[in-house]
């Protein structure tokens, strides 16, 4: 993959992480249990972040070691393959706790 294509994948990661964080603004964890569209949207956004991470070349991943590549890709895999057993607490914590630092790191890569 070219560095140009990597920059597109990094931008996708950043855009979707920002969107997920914005989506929970003013929400509580309990909202996931009653707002199906919120749950489905967050799952999809995190899947896209992980898929975009998987498309980034090894060269670029090495250039940005502070980005949790393995974790992002692993979360995508868990959501895709475990679609019938998504832990909403883990989903919420990912968006609330893990994505803001990811956003900061991705912003540094620009």
Secondary structure as UniProt FT lines:
FT   HELIX           3..23
FT   TURN            24..26
FT   TURN            29..30
FT   HELIX           31..34
FT   HELIX           36..55
FT   HELIX           58..63
FT   TURN            64..66
FT   HELIX           69..81
FT   TURN            82..84
FT   HELIX           88..93
FT   HELIX           94..98
FT   HELIX           99..108
//
